[in-house]
Amino acid sequence: MAQPVSNSPVSNSESAAFDLAGPIDRAIDEAEHGKVIYLHRRQQQKVAVMPAELAHEALAALEDANDVATMAAADGEPRRPFEDVARELGV
């Protein structure tokens, strides 16, 4: 009797051997020791696994940079007292 043909490039028996837990666990272990691990697809960096504290610091730095850029863009605009703005907003 003929075996059913699968449209998938990997048959069920082969896919069971394809386990991402090992590489992901190794990347997490490396990140826990302060390393940044880059995951690639088609020879391009797509994802970084890094220590959580480093990610928090990077996001905080981006927020700070955005605040500075916003303030720099506002330079030259007329300034208004906070009380006037608060009154207009009903605060």
C-alpha positions, 0 to 999 in steps of 0.5 A, a space after each residue: 500500500 502506498 504511503 500518503 504524500 505530504 505537502 510539508 517539506 518535513 514529514 511527521 517523523 522528521 519534525 519530531 526530531 526538530 526541537 527548538 528547546 535546546 538552542 533557545 535554552 542555550 540562548 537564555 543561559 548565555 543571556 543570563 550570563 550577560 551576553 547578547 545572542 543574535 538569532 539570524 535568518 538568511 544570514 541577517 540578524 532578526 532577533 536578539 536574546 539579552 538579559 532582561 535588565 539590559 532590555 529595560 535599560 535600553 528601552 529607558 534610554 530610547 524613551 529618554 532620547 525620544 523626550 530629548 528629541 521632542 524637547 529639541 523639536 519644540 525649541 523656538 515655539 512660544 512658551 506658555 505658563 503651565 497654569 494657562 495650559 492647565 486652566 484650558 484643560 480644566 485641570 
